[in-house]
């Protein structure tokens, strides 16, 4: 079982492959639905990754009808808007499709961001 804290540690060690670690966490959380994996939160140290992780946890909790952990409220929004895809042509679509828990933290993703093919 992968925790959100461990996910952040993996990302900090290998920032180039951040999405792999994030999606491994998403898959595990959806499968096990174990609130223990999100109980211990993350400390705010990264202005993009930390809001992304907190928003992802909130989104998954909403999806699974679980209460959000308290620590997510302590993670602020990105200083500057963060378009996760990094593709200029997808910015407008990301603005329209981002779920509220991401938009609140100035993170913009496509509606299929947390889906696996």
C-alpha positions, 0 to 999 in steps of 0.5 A: 500500500502506497501512502501519500507521504511515500508518494511525495518522497518518491517524487522528490527523489525522481521529479522527472517521473512524478506522474508515474508515482502519482498514478501508482498512488491513485491506483492503490487508493482506488483499489484499497480505499484505505484512509490510512494511506492519506491520514499522515499528510505532507508538509508544504515544501513544493509550490506545484507538487504539494498542491497537486497531491492535496487536490488529488487526495481531495478528488479521490475522497470525493469520488469514494465518498470519504471525508478529506483529511485535515492536512489538505486544508493546510496546503495552499494554492500554487503561486502561479497557475500550473497547467499540468500538461505543459502543452500550450494548446491544451490550456483553454481546455484545461481551464474548462475541464479542471475539477473544482478541487484542482482549480481552487489551488490554481491547478489546471488538468484535463478531465481525464487526468486521473484516468488510466488507459 
